């Protein structure tokens, strides 16, 4: 049994995860909801909209942190695969071709 790791694909995925985290980190979906207080003063739904706004803000911030961490983990794994591959090449190189 064997497997191959496409290190470039890991790096591309890491970059995509970090990009998504950055984009989501800029989104403030709750702004439209918290503005409801001025738009419909006295409405009983205003407090519910404020809770939804707060919840969305928290969820998106948590997701952005998790996506950033995921990207960092993918980069760390790609680096480790590169180091392991280099060590294996060195260990299994013909005696006259070793770098050491």
TIRO-486266 format. One record per atom (N, C-alpha, C): residue number from 0; chain; atom name; x, y, z. Coordinates in Angstrom, 2 decimals, decimal comma, padded with zeros to 5 digits. Layout:
REM TIRO-486266
{num->NUM&chaine->A&atome->CA&X->X&Y->Y&Z->Z}
...
//
This chain:
REM TIRO-486266
{num->0&chaine->A&atome->N&X->000,84&Y->-001,17&Z->000,00}
{num->0&chaine->A&atome->CA&X->000,00&Y->000,00&Z->000,00}
{num->0&chaine->A&atome->C&X->000,89&Y->001,24&Z->000,00}
{num->1&chaine->A&atome->N&X->000,52&Y->002,21&Z->-000,78}
{num->1&chaine->A&atome->CA&X->001,28&Y->003,45&Z->-000,80}
{num->1&chaine->A&atome->C&X->000,34&Y->004,62&Z->-001,04}
{num->2&chaine->A&atome->N&X->000,87&Y->005,79&Z->-000,86}
{num->2&chaine->A&atome->CA&X->000,09&Y->006,99&Z->-001,14}
{num->2&chaine->A&atome->C&X->001,05&Y->008,08&Z->-001,60}
{num->3&chaine->A&atome->N&X->000,52&Y->009,02&Z->-002,30}
{num->3&chaine->A&atome->CA&X->001,29&Y->010,17&Z->-002,74}
{num->3&chaine->A&atome->C&X->000,64&Y->011,43&Z->-002,20}
{num->4&chaine->A&atome->N&X->001,46&Y->012,36&Z->-001,84}
{num->4&chaine->A&atome->CA&X->000,95&Y->013,65&Z->-001,37}
{num->4&chaine->A&atome->C&X->001,36&Y->014,70&Z->-002,39}
{num->5&chaine->A&atome->N&X->000,39&Y->015,42&Z->-002,87}
{num->5&chaine->A&atome->CA&X->000,65&Y->016,50&Z->-003,82}
{num->5&chaine->A&atome->C&X->000,90&Y->017,77&Z->-002,99}
{num->6&chaine->A&atome->N&X->002,16&Y->018,04&Z->-002,72}
{num->6&chaine->A&atome->CA&X->002,52&Y->019,13&Z->-001,82}
{num->6&chaine->A&atome->C&X->002,02&Y->020,47&Z->-002,37}
{num->7&chaine->A&atome->N&X->002,12&Y->020,66&Z->-003,66}
{num->7&chaine->A&atome->CA&X->001,63&Y->021,91&Z->-004,26}
{num->7&chaine->A&atome->C&X->000,13&Y->022,07&Z->-003,98}
{num->8&chaine->A&atome->N&X->-000,61&Y->020,97&Z->-004,07}
{num->8&chaine->A&atome->CA&X->-002,05&Y->021,04&Z->-003,79}
{num->8&chaine->A&atome->C&X->-002,31&Y->021,40&Z->-002,32}
{num->9&chaine->A&atome->N&X->-001,48&Y->020,87&Z->-001,41}
{num->9&chaine->A&atome->CA&X->-001,62&Y->021,24&Z->-000,01}
{num->9&chaine->A&atome->C&X->-001,39&Y->022,73&Z->000,17}
{num->10&chaine->A&atome->N&X->-000,34&Y->023,25&Z->-000,47}
{num->10&chaine->A&atome->CA&X->-000,03&Y->024,68&Z->-000,36}
{num->10&chaine->A&atome->C&X->-001,15&Y->025,53&Z->-000,98}
{num->11&chaine->A&atome->N&X->-001,68&Y->025,08&Z->-002,13}
{num->11&chaine->A&atome->CA&X->-002,80&Y->025,81&Z->-002,76}
{num->11&chaine->A&atome->C&X->-004,02&Y->025,82&Z->-001,86}
{num->12&chaine->A&atome->N&X->-004,31&Y->024,70&Z->-001,23}
{num->12&chaine->A&atome->CA&X->-005,45&Y->024,61&Z->-000,32}
{num->12&chaine->A&atome->C&X->-005,24&Y->025,49&Z->000,90}
{num->13&chaine->A&atome->N&X->-004,02&Y->025,54&Z->001,40}
{num->13&chaine->A&atome->CA&X->-003,71&Y->026,40&Z->002,54}
{num->13&chaine->A&atome->C&X->-003,95&Y->027,86&Z->002,18}
{num->14&chaine->A&atome->N&X->-003,50&Y->028,24&Z->000,99}
{num->14&chaine->A&atome->CA&X->-003,68&Y->029,62&Z->000,53}
{num->14&chaine->A&atome->C&X->-005,17&Y->029,94&Z->000,39}
{num->15&chaine->A&atome->N&X->-005,93&Y->029,01&Z->-000,16}
{num->15&chaine->A&atome->CA&X->-007,37&Y->029,21&Z->-000,33}
{num->15&chaine->A&atome->C&X->-008,08&Y->029,35&Z->001,02}
{num->16&chaine->A&atome->N&X->-007,68&Y->028,54&Z->001,99}
{num->16&chaine->A&atome->CA&X->-008,30&Y->028,62&Z->003,32}
{num->16&chaine->A&atome->C&X->-008,00&Y->029,96&Z->003,97}
{num->17&chaine->A&atome->N&X->-006,75&Y->030,41&Z->003,85}
{num->17&chaine->A&atome->CA&X->-006,41&Y->031,72&Z->004,43}
{num->17&chaine->A&atome->C&X->-007,14&Y->032,86&Z->003,72}
{num->18&chaine->A&atome->N&X->-007,28&Y->032,74&Z->002,41}
{num->18&chaine->A&atome->CA&X->-008,01&Y->033,76&Z->001,65}
{num->18&chaine->A&atome->C&X->-009,47&Y->033,81&Z->002,08}
{num->19&chaine->A&atome->N&X->-010,08&Y->032,65&Z->002,23}
{num->19&chaine->A&atome->CA&X->-011,48&Y->032,60&Z->002,67}
{num->19&chaine->A&atome->C&X->-011,61&Y->033,21&Z->004,06}
{num->20&chaine->A&atome->N&X->-010,67&Y->032,90&Z->004,94}
{num->20&chaine->A&atome->CA&X->-010,71&Y->033,46&Z->006,29}
{num->20&chaine->A&atome->C&X->-010,62&Y->034,98&Z->006,26}
{num->21&chaine->A&atome->N&X->-009,75&Y->035,51&Z->005,41}
{num->21&chaine->A&atome->CA&X->-009,60&Y->036,96&Z->005,30}
{num->21&chaine->A&atome->C&X->-010,88&Y->037,59&Z->004,76}
{num->22&chaine->A&atome->N&X->-011,47&Y->036,97&Z->003,74}
{num->22&chaine->A&atome->CA&X->-012,69&Y->037,51&Z->003,16}
{num->22&chaine->A&atome->C&X->-013,85&Y->037,49&Z->004,15}
{num->23&chaine->A&atome->N&X->-014,01&Y->036,37&Z->004,84}
{num->23&chaine->A&atome->CA&X->-015,10&Y->036,25&Z->005,82}
{num->23&chaine->A&atome->C&X->-014,87&Y->037,19&Z->006,99}
{num->24&chaine->A&atome->N&X->-013,60&Y->037,39&Z->007,34}
{num->24&chaine->A&atome->CA&X->-013,28&Y->038,29&Z->008,44}
{num->24&chaine->A&atome->C&X->-013,72&Y->039,73&Z->008,19}
{num->25&chaine->A&atome->N&X->-013,93&Y->040,09&Z->006,95}
{num->25&chaine->A&atome->CA&X->-014,34&Y->041,45&Z->006,60}
{num->25&chaine->A&atome->C&X->-015,86&Y->041,61&Z->006,55}
{num->26&chaine->A&atome->N&X->-016,59&Y->040,52&Z->006,61}
{num->26&chaine->A&atome->CA&X->-018,05&Y->040,55&Z->006,48}
{num->26&chaine->A&atome->C&X->-018,69&Y->040,90&Z->007,82}
{num->27&chaine->A&atome->N&X->-019,62&Y->041,80&Z->007,78}
{num->27&chaine->A&atome->CA&X->-020,38&Y->042,16&Z->008,97}
{num->27&chaine->A&atome->C&X->-021,87&Y->042,00&Z->008,67}
{num->28&chaine->A&atome->N&X->-022,36&Y->040,78&Z->008,66}
{num->28&chaine->A&atome->CA&X->-023,76&Y->040,56&Z->008,26}
{num->28&chaine->A&atome->C&X->-024,75&Y->041,16&Z->009,23}
{num->29&chaine->A&atome->N&X->-024,32&Y->041,34&Z->010,45}
{num->29&chaine->A&atome->CA&X->-025,24&Y->041,86&Z->011,44}
{num->29&chaine->A&atome->C&X->-025,54&Y->043,33&Z->011,30}
{num->30&chaine->A&atome->N&X->-024,72&Y->044,07&Z->010,56}
{num->30&chaine->A&atome->CA&X->-024,94&Y->045,51&Z->010,42}
{num->30&chaine->A&atome->C&X->-026,34&Y->045,82&Z->009,88}
{num->31&chaine->A&atome->N&X->-026,77&Y->045,06&Z->008,92}
{num->31&chaine->A&atome->CA&X->-028,11&Y->045,30&Z->008,35}
{num->31&chaine->A&atome->C&X->-029,20&Y->045,02&Z->009,38}
{num->32&chaine->A&atome->N&X->-028,95&Y->044,06&Z->010,24}
{num->32&chaine->A&atome->CA&X->-029,96&Y->043,71&Z->011,25}
{num->32&chaine->A&atome->C&X->-030,01&Y->044,72&Z->012,39}
{num->33&chaine->A&atome->N&X->-028,86&Y->045,19&Z->012,82}
{num->33&chaine->A&atome->CA&X->-028,87&Y->046,14&Z->013,94}
{num->33&chaine->A&atome->C&X->-029,44&Y->047,49&Z->013,52}
{num->34&chaine->A&atome->N&X->-029,43&Y->047,76&Z->012,23}
{num->34&chaine->A&atome->CA&X->-030,03&Y->049,00&Z->011,72}
{num->34&chaine->A&atome->C&X->-031,55&Y->048,98&Z->011,80}
{num->35&chaine->A&atome->N&X->-032,11&Y->047,83&Z->012,08}
{num->35&chaine->A&atome->CA&X->-033,57&Y->047,71&Z->012,14}
{num->35&chaine->A&atome->C&X->-034,17&Y->048,57&Z->013,24}
{num->36&chaine->A&atome->N&X->-033,41&Y->048,82&Z->014,28}
{num->36&chaine->A&atome->CA&X->-033,93&Y->049,63&Z->015,40}
{num->36&chaine->A&atome->C&X->-034,34&Y->051,02&Z->014,92}
{num->37&chaine->A&atome->N&X->-033,50&Y->051,59&Z->014,06}
{num->37&chaine->A&atome->CA&X->-033,83&Y->052,92&Z->013,53}
{num->37&chaine->A&atome->C&X->-034,93&Y->052,84&Z->012,48}
{num->38&chaine->A&atome->N&X->-034,95&Y->051,74&Z->011,73}
{num->38&chaine->A&atome->CA&X->-035,92&Y->051,60&Z->010,64}
{num->38&chaine->A&atome->C&X->-037,33&Y->051,31&Z->011,16}
{num->39&chaine->A&atome->N&X->-037,39&Y->050,52&Z->012,22}
{num->39&chaine->A&atome->CA&X->-038,71&Y->050,16&Z->012,77}
{num->39&chaine->A&atome->C&X->-038,70&Y->050,36&Z->014,29}
{num->40&chaine->A&atome->N&X->-038,63&Y->051,60&Z->014,73}
{num->40&chaine->A&atome->CA&X->-038,54&Y->051,88&Z->016,17}
{num->40&chaine->A&atome->C&X->-039,73&Y->051,29&Z->016,93}
{num->41&chaine->A&atome->N&X->-039,38&Y->050,71&Z->018,07}
{num->41&chaine->A&atome->CA&X->-040,43&Y->050,17&Z->018,92}
{num->41&chaine->A&atome->C&X->-040,90&Y->048,77&Z->018,56}
{num->42&chaine->A&atome->N&X->-040,43&Y->048,22&Z->017,46}
{num->42&chaine->A&atome->CA&X->-040,86&Y->046,87&Z->017,06}
{num->42&chaine->A&atome->C&X->-040,31&Y->045,84&Z->018,03}
{num->43&chaine->A&atome->N&X->-041,14&Y->044,87&Z->018,36}
{num->43&chaine->A&atome->CA&X->-040,70&Y->043,83&Z->019,30}
{num->43&chaine->A&atome->C&X->-039,64&Y->042,91&Z->018,70}
{num->44&chaine->A&atome->N&X->-039,53&Y->042,91&Z->017,39}
{num->44&chaine->A&atome->CA&X->-038,54&Y->042,04&Z->016,75}
{num->44&chaine->A&atome->C&X->-037,13&Y->042,61&Z->016,78}
{num->45&chaine->A&atome->N&X->-036,98&Y->043,86&Z->017,17}
{num->45&chaine->A&atome->CA&X->-035,66&Y->044,50&Z->017,17}
{num->45&chaine->A&atome->C&X->-034,68&Y->043,74&Z->018,07}
{num->46&chaine->A&atome->N&X->-035,11&Y->043,36&Z->019,26}
{num->46&chaine->A&atome->CA&X->-034,19&Y->042,64&Z->020,16}
{num->46&chaine->A&atome->C&X->-033,79&Y->041,29&Z->019,58}
{num->47&chaine->A&atome->N&X->-034,72&Y->040,63&Z->018,92}
{num->47&chaine->A&atome->CA&X->-034,39&Y->039,34&Z->018,28}
{num->47&chaine->A&atome->C&X->-033,38&Y->039,55&Z->017,15}
{num->48&chaine->A&atome->N&X->-033,57&Y->040,61&Z->016,38}
{num->48&chaine->A&atome->CA&X->-032,64&Y->040,91&Z->015,30}
{num->48&chaine->A&atome->C&X->-031,24&Y->041,22&Z->015,84}
{num->49&chaine->A&atome->N&X->-031,18&Y->041,88&Z->016,97}
{num->49&chaine->A&atome->CA&X->-029,88&Y->042,19&Z->017,57}
{num->49&chaine->A&atome->C&X->-029,19&Y->040,91&Z->018,05}
{num->50&chaine->A&atome->N&X->-029,95&Y->039,97&Z->018,59}
{num->50&chaine->A&atome->CA&X->-029,37&Y->038,68&Z->019,01}
{num->50&chaine->A&atome->C&X->-028,87&Y->037,90&Z->017,80}
{num->51&chaine->A&atome->N&X->-029,65&Y->037,89&Z->016,72}
{num->51&chaine->A&atome->CA&X->-029,21&Y->037,21&Z->015,49}
{num->51&chaine->A&atome->C&X->-027,95&Y->037,87&Z->014,96}
{num->52&chaine->A&atome->N&X->-027,90&Y->039,19&Z->014,96}
{num->52&chaine->A&atome->CA&X->-026,73&Y->039,93&Z->014,50}
{num->52&chaine->A&atome->C&X->-025,49&Y->039,53&Z->015,29}
{num->53&chaine->A&atome->N&X->-025,63&Y->039,49&Z->016,59}
{num->53&chaine->A&atome->CA&X->-024,51&Y->039,12&Z->017,46}
{num->53&chaine->A&atome->C&X->-024,07&Y->037,68&Z->017,21}
{num->54&chaine->A&atome->N&X->-025,05&Y->036,80&Z->017,06}
{num->54&chaine->A&atome->CA&X->-024,74&Y->035,39&Z->016,79}
{num->54&chaine->A&atome->C&X->-024,00&Y->035,20&Z->015,48}
{num->55&chaine->A&atome->N&X->-024,47&Y->035,87&Z->014,44}
{num->55&chaine->A&atome->CA&X->-023,80&Y->035,76&Z->013,13}
{num->55&chaine->A&atome->C&X->-022,37&Y->036,28&Z->013,21}
{num->56&chaine->A&atome->N&X->-022,21&Y->037,40&Z->013,88}
{num->56&chaine->A&atome->CA&X->-020,88&Y->037,99&Z->014,00}
{num->56&chaine->A&atome->C&X->-019,93&Y->037,01&Z->014,70}
{num->57&chaine->A&atome->N&X->-020,40&Y->036,42&Z->015,78}
{num->57&chaine->A&atome->CA&X->-019,58&Y->035,45&Z->016,52}
{num->57&chaine->A&atome->C&X->-019,27&Y->034,22&Z->015,68}
{num->58&chaine->A&atome->N&X->-020,28&Y->033,68&Z->015,03}
{num->58&chaine->A&atome->CA&X->-020,08&Y->032,47&Z->014,21}
{num->58&chaine->A&atome->C&X->-019,09&Y->032,71&Z->013,07}
{num->59&chaine->A&atome->N&X->-019,22&Y->033,83&Z->012,40}
{num->59&chaine->A&atome->CA&X->-018,31&Y->034,13&Z->011,29}
{num->59&chaine->A&atome->C&X->-016,88&Y->034,35&Z->011,78}
{num->60&chaine->A&atome->N&X->-016,73&Y->035,02&Z->012,90}
{num->60&chaine->A&atome->CA&X->-015,39&Y->035,24&Z->013,46}
{num->60&chaine->A&atome->C&X->-014,76&Y->033,89&Z->013,84}
{num->61&chaine->A&atome->N&X->-015,55&Y->033,02&Z->014,46}
{num->61&chaine->A&atome->CA&X->-015,05&Y->031,68&Z->014,82}
{num->61&chaine->A&atome->C&X->-014,66&Y->030,90&Z->013,57}
{num->62&chaine->A&atome->N&X->-015,50&Y->030,97&Z->012,54}
{num->62&chaine->A&atome->CA&X->-015,21&Y->030,25&Z->011,30}
{num->62&chaine->A&atome->C&X->-013,93&Y->030,77&Z->010,66}
{num->63&chaine->A&atome->N&X->-013,77&Y->032,09&Z->010,64}
{num->63&chaine->A&atome->CA&X->-012,58&Y->032,69&Z->010,05}
{num->63&chaine->A&atome->C&X->-011,32&Y->032,24&Z->010,79}
{num->64&chaine->A&atome->N&X->-011,38&Y->032,20&Z->012,12}
{num->64&chaine->A&atome->CA&X->-010,22&Y->031,73&Z->012,91}
{num->64&chaine->A&atome->C&X->-009,91&Y->030,27&Z->012,60}
{num->65&chaine->A&atome->N&X->-010,95&Y->029,45&Z->012,49}
{num->65&chaine->A&atome->CA&X->-010,76&Y->028,03&Z->012,20}
{num->65&chaine->A&atome->C&X->-010,18&Y->027,83&Z->010,79}
{num->66&chaine->A&atome->N&X->-010,66&Y->028,60&Z->009,82}
{num->66&chaine->A&atome->CA&X->-010,15&Y->028,48&Z->008,45}
{num->66&chaine->A&atome->C&X->-008,69&Y->028,91&Z->008,38}
{num->67&chaine->A&atome->N&X->-008,34&Y->029,96&Z->009,10}
{num->67&chaine->A&atome->CA&X->-006,94&Y->030,41&Z->009,13}
{num->67&chaine->A&atome->C&X->-006,06&Y->029,32&Z->009,75}
{num->68&chaine->A&atome->N&X->-006,50&Y->028,75&Z->010,86}
{num->68&chaine->A&atome->CA&X->-005,73&Y->027,69&Z->011,51}
{num->68&chaine->A&atome->C&X->-005,61&Y->026,47&Z->010,60}
{num->69&chaine->A&atome->N&X->-006,66&Y->026,14&Z->009,87}
{num->69&chaine->A&atome->CA&X->-006,63&Y->025,03&Z->008,93}
{num->69&chaine->A&atome->C&X->-005,58&Y->025,27&Z->007,85}
{num->70&chaine->A&atome->N&X->-005,55&Y->026,49&Z->007,31}
{num->70&chaine->A&atome->CA&X->-004,55&Y->026,84&Z->006,31}
{num->70&chaine->A&atome->C&X->-003,14&Y->026,71&Z->006,86}
{num->71&chaine->A&atome->N&X->-002,94&Y->027,17&Z->008,09}
{num->71&chaine->A&atome->CA&X->-001,62&Y->027,06&Z->008,72}
{num->71&chaine->A&atome->C&X->-001,23&Y->025,60&Z->008,92}
{num->72&chaine->A&atome->N&X->-002,20&Y->024,77&Z->009,30}
{num->72&chaine->A&atome->CA&X->-001,92&Y->023,34&Z->009,48}
{num->72&chaine->A&atome->C&X->-001,55&Y->022,68&Z->008,15}
{num->73&chaine->A&atome->N&X->-002,24&Y->023,05&Z->007,09}
{num->73&chaine->A&atome->CA&X->-001,90&Y->022,49&Z->005,78}
{num->73&chaine->A&atome->C&X->-000,49&Y->022,87&Z->005,38}
{num->74&chaine->A&atome->N&X->-000,10&Y->024,12&Z->005,61}
{num->74&chaine->A&atome->CA&X->001,26&Y->024,55&Z->005,30}
{num->74&chaine->A&atome->C&X->002,29&Y->023,79&Z->006,15}
{num->75&chaine->A&atome->N&X->001,99&Y->023,62&Z->007,42}
{num->75&chaine->A&atome->CA&X->002,89&Y->022,88&Z->008,30}
{num->75&chaine->A&atome->C&X->003,05&Y->021,44&Z->007,80}
{num->76&chaine->A&atome->N&X->001,95&Y->020,82&Z->007,41}
{num->76&chaine->A&atome->CA&X->002,01&Y->019,45&Z->006,91}
{num->76&chaine->A&atome->C&X->002,79&Y->019,37&Z->005,60}
{num->77&chaine->A&atome->N&X->002,59&Y->020,34&Z->004,71}
{num->77&chaine->A&atome->CA&X->003,32&Y->020,35&Z->003,44}
{num->77&chaine->A&atome->C&X->004,82&Y->020,46&Z->003,70}
{num->78&chaine->A&atome->N&X->005,20&Y->021,32&Z->004,63}
{num->78&chaine->A&atome->CA&X->006,62&Y->021,48&Z->004,97}
{num->78&chaine->A&atome->C&X->007,18&Y->020,17&Z->005,52}
{num->79&chaine->A&atome->N&X->006,41&Y->019,51&Z->006,38}
{num->79&chaine->A&atome->CA&X->006,89&Y->018,25&Z->006,95}
{num->79&chaine->A&atome->C&X->007,05&Y->017,18&Z->005,87}
{num->80&chaine->A&atome->N&X->006,10&Y->017,12&Z->004,93}
{num->80&chaine->A&atome->CA&X->006,23&Y->016,16&Z->003,83}
{num->80&chaine->A&atome->C&X->007,49&Y->016,45&Z->003,02}
{num->81&chaine->A&atome->N&X->007,77&Y->017,73&Z->002,77}
{num->81&chaine->A&atome->CA&X->008,98&Y->018,09&Z->002,02}
{num->81&chaine->A&atome->C&X->010,23&Y->017,64&Z->002,76}
{num->82&chaine->A&atome->N&X->010,25&Y->017,87&Z->004,08}
{num->82&chaine->A&atome->CA&X->011,40&Y->017,44&Z->004,88}
{num->82&chaine->A&atome->C&X->011,55&Y->015,92&Z->004,89}
{num->83&chaine->A&atome->N&X->010,43&Y->015,23&Z->005,02}
{num->83&chaine->A&atome->CA&X->010,46&Y->013,76&Z->005,01}
{num->83&chaine->A&atome->C&X->010,94&Y->013,22&Z->003,67}
{num->84&chaine->A&atome->N&X->010,46&Y->013,83&Z->002,59}
{num->84&chaine->A&atome->CA&X->010,88&Y->013,40&Z->001,25}
{num->84&chaine->A&atome->C&X->012,38&Y->013,62&Z->001,06}
{num->85&chaine->A&atome->N&X->012,88&Y->014,76&Z->001,52}
{num->85&chaine->A&atome->CA&X->014,31&Y->015,04&Z->001,40}
{num->85&chaine->A&atome->C&X->015,13&Y->014,05&Z->002,22}
{num->86&chaine->A&atome->N&X->014,66&Y->013,73&Z->003,42}
{num->86&chaine->A&atome->CA&X->015,37&Y->012,77&Z->004,27}
{num->86&chaine->A&atome->C&X->015,37&Y->011,38&Z->003,63}
{num->87&chaine->A&atome->N&X->014,24&Y->011,00&Z->003,04}
{num->87&chaine->A&atome->CA&X->014,16&Y->009,68&Z->002,38}
{num->87&chaine->A&atome->C&X->015,08&Y->009,63&Z->001,16}
{num->88&chaine->A&atome->N&X->015,12&Y->010,70&Z->000,37}
{num->88&chaine->A&atome->CA&X->016,03&Y->010,73&Z->-000,79}
{num->88&chaine->A&atome->C&X->017,47&Y->010,57&Z->-000,34}
{num->89&chaine->A&atome->N&X->017,82&Y->011,27&Z->000,74}
{num->89&chaine->A&atome->CA&X->019,19&Y->011,20&Z->001,26}
{num->89&chaine->A&atome->C&X->019,49&Y->009,79&Z->001,80}
{num->90&chaine->A&atome->N&X->018,55&Y->009,23&Z->002,52}
{num->90&chaine->A&atome->CA&X->018,77&Y->007,91&Z->003,13}
{num->90&chaine->A&atome->C&X->018,89&Y->006,80&Z->002,09}
{num->91&chaine->A&atome->N&X->018,18&Y->006,94&Z->000,99}
{num->91&chaine->A&atome->CA&X->018,17&Y->005,87&Z->-000,01}
{num->91&chaine->A&atome->C&X->019,00&Y->006,19&Z->-001,25}
{num->92&chaine->A&atome->N&X->019,76&Y->007,25&Z->-001,21}
{num->92&chaine->A&atome->CA&X->020,62&Y->007,59&Z->-002,35}
{num->92&chaine->A&atome->C&X->021,78&Y->006,60&Z->-002,41}
{num->93&chaine->A&atome->N&X->022,26&Y->006,33&Z->-003,60}
{num->93&chaine->A&atome->CA&X->023,45&Y->005,47&Z->-003,72}
{num->93&chaine->A&atome->C&X->024,59&Y->006,05&Z->-002,90}
{num->94&chaine->A&atome->N&X->025,43&Y->005,17&Z->-002,36}
{num->94&chaine->A&atome->CA&X->026,49&Y->005,58&Z->-001,44}
{num->94&chaine->A&atome->C&X->027,35&Y->006,72&Z->-002,00}
{num->95&chaine->A&atome->N&X->027,68&Y->006,71&Z->-003,27}
{num->95&chaine->A&atome->CA&X->028,53&Y->007,73&Z->-003,84}
{num->95&chaine->A&atome->C&X->027,80&Y->009,04&Z->-004,13}
{num->96&chaine->A&atome->N&X->026,48&Y->009,05&Z->-004,00}
{num->96&chaine->A&atome->CA&X->025,71&Y->010,25&Z->-004,35}
{num->96&chaine->A&atome->C&X->025,10&Y->010,94&Z->-003,14}
{num->97&chaine->A&atome->N&X->025,44&Y->010,50&Z->-001,95}
{num->97&chaine->A&atome->CA&X->024,88&Y->011,13&Z->-000,76}
{num->97&chaine->A&atome->C&X->025,51&Y->012,50&Z->-000,56}
{num->98&chaine->A&atome->N&X->024,69&Y->013,42&Z->-000,03}
{num->98&chaine->A&atome->CA&X->025,17&Y->014,79&Z->000,17}
{num->98&chaine->A&atome->C&X->026,07&Y->014,92&Z->001,38}
{num->99&chaine->A&atome->N&X->026,01&Y->013,98&Z->002,31}
{num->99&chaine->A&atome->CA&X->026,74&Y->014,10&Z->003,56}
{num->99&chaine->A&atome->C&X->028,06&Y->013,56&Z->003,46}
//
